[in-house]
Amino acid sequence: MDFGRTVLSEPYLGWLLAGTGMTIAISLVTSLLALAIGSFVSGLRTSGSRLLRGLAILHVQTFRNLPPVPLVLFLVLGLPGAWPQVFGHDFPKGMELQLLLAGLSLNTSGYVAEILRSGLRGVPPSQWDSCRALGLSPVTTRLRVIYPQALRVCLPALGTRLIHNTKNSTIALVIPLSSGSMEVLGQAGRIAGESFAWAEPLVFAALVHLSLAFALSALVNAAARRAQGKVAVAR
């Protein structure tokens, strides 16, 4: 049986393993950035300033409703073309990967902000009152008391969104990246173009994404069980 021979031969196996590493790196970096941005925006949504709440709503509505493909294409292809007309000098070269990371992070941050906001709304207002009575600052209250409780509430939805963000890494296929910066699906297409064998590299790429999704699901479920266990012990 010859199926699988192509992806197990060199240099194709090395390309696919490098693409797998790039897929993991893109997913990890964009997830962390989306969590940071989303946490900040969700805090603005719950602030007492109407202006800050309005800016947060604008961020959420823009990046949650804008499809990721045109967003990434605009950043990678449209922004460098418009940059000289606005600022009078050329856009820096070799920024395709960084712009891809920015686009995916912004897209996911809109969803993360709303998920975290729903979690924050699930925390009883009495928690804020208790922290004020103890003399805790607003920042300490958010970081040490409110956000940990909100995270327990929204952890399943947050995990689902981050799994979806991992799948969004395949958008890298539509932008011009160097061979060393291609994620696993891009490397699969590169192999297919050279060997004319499409099924094997595509099956490999699909298995990589399935494995990552299963691993992330297991981590989220384990974290949720641990969080529920802590709540049960506290009660």
KANORBEL-V886629 format. One record per backbone hydrogen bond with DSSP energy under -1.0 kcal/mol. CO is the residue of the C=O (numbers start at 0). NH is the residue of the N-H. Records with the same first field share a line. If there is no record, write none. Layout:
CO: NH + NH
//
This chain:
1: 4
3: 7
5: 8
8: 12
10: 14
11: 15
12: 16
13: 17
14: 18
15: 19
16: 20
17: 21
18: 22 + 183
19: 23
20: 24
21: 25
22: 26
23: 27
24: 28
25: 29
26: 30
27: 31
28: 32
29: 33
30: 34
31: 35
32: 36
33: 37
34: 38
35: 39
36: 40
37: 41
38: 42
39: 43
40: 44
41: 45
43: 46
48: 52
49: 53
50: 54
51: 55
52: 56
53: 57
54: 58
55: 59
56: 60
57: 61
58: 62
59: 63
61: 65
66: 70
67: 71
68: 72
69: 73
70: 74
71: 75
72: 76 + 77
73: 78
77: 81
78: 82
81: 85
82: 86
83: 87
94: 98
95: 99
96: 100
97: 101
98: 102
99: 103
100: 104
101: 105
102: 106
103: 107
104: 108
105: 109
107: 111
108: 112
109: 113
110: 114
111: 115
112: 116
113: 117
114: 118
115: 119
116: 120
119: 122
123: 126
124: 128
125: 129
126: 130
127: 131
128: 132
129: 133
130: 135
131: 134
136: 140
137: 141
138: 142
139: 143
140: 144 + 145
141: 146
144: 148
145: 149
146: 150
147: 151
148: 152
149: 153
153: 157
154: 158
155: 159
156: 160
157: 161
158: 162
159: 163
160: 164
161: 165
162: 166
163: 167
165: 168
166: 169
167: 170
168: 171
169: 172
170: 173
171: 174
174: 176
177: 180
182: 186
183: 187
184: 188
185: 189
186: 190
187: 191
188: 192
189: 193
190: 194
191: 195
197: 201
198: 202
199: 203
200: 204
201: 205
202: 206
203: 207
204: 208
205: 209
206: 210
207: 211
208: 212
209: 213
210: 214
211: 215
212: 216
213: 217
214: 218
215: 219
216: 220
217: 221
218: 222
219: 223
220: 224
221: 225
222: 226
223: 227
224: 228
225: 229
226: 230
227: 231
228: 232
229: 233
230: 234
//
